[in-house]
């Protein structure tokens, strides 16, 4: 069973769907059923992408990402250096 979405994901995703639907309808000036359906479907996709991007479980701490980019942990590098007398 997949994890449930957080409150932030629901809020951001819903807001993205509403705003992007209004923007798409205003920009395209869709009047037909097919045009409105396309705008609604595209807005739903945008909302899903926004909700996935707002997932706090996927976010890593910046210092961990920087250490991973360097290829080593700062503590491990400090432990390998000989002590000065």
PEDA-V890024 format. One record per run of one state. SS is the DSSP state (~ for helix, > for strand, _ for the rest). FROM is the first residue (numbers start at 0). LEN is the number of residues. If there is no record, write none. Layout:
ss->SS from->FROM len->LEN
ss->SS from->FROM len->LEN
//
This chain:
ss->_ from->0 len->6
ss->~ from->6 len->22
ss->_ from->28 len->4
ss->~ from->32 len->21
ss->_ from->53 len->8
ss->~ from->61 len->9
ss->_ from->70 len->3
ss->~ from->73 len->7
ss->_ from->80 len->5
//
